[in-house]
Amino acid sequence: MEKPNFGEINRIIVSALKDLLETRGDMLPKGNTEDITLLGEDGLLDSMELVTLVVSVEQVVEEQLGATITLANDRALSQRKSPYRTVGSLTEFAVEELLDDVR
């Protein structure tokens, strides 16, 4: 696998989020997708929806990039600032995890 691209991973996450929101009749908020709050105060997702999003992203990354990634791991859960807070923070975390696999 080549070095992961932030934009590519962001598109995968945003696409998975859009699909998830559409299943409940909601639309992706307008504006900068990196700033979309996923979890916490003003978050779009509840905990079960977050799990669904994470699994979906992991599957698409494997299908499209040929890389296995685990986004719900000890590293994610032990961080002071949750990587699940926004689309941008989740994208950054996913890229870091993929970079660790490339090294």
HELIX and SHEET records of a PDB file:
HELIX    1   1 PHE A    6  THR A   23  1                                  18    
HELIX    2   2 THR A   33  ASP A   35  5                                   3    
HELIX    3   3 SER A   47  LEU A   65  1                                  19    
HELIX    4   4 ASP A   74  SER A   78  1                                   5    
HELIX    5   5 VAL A   87  VAL A  102  1                                  16    
END                                                                             
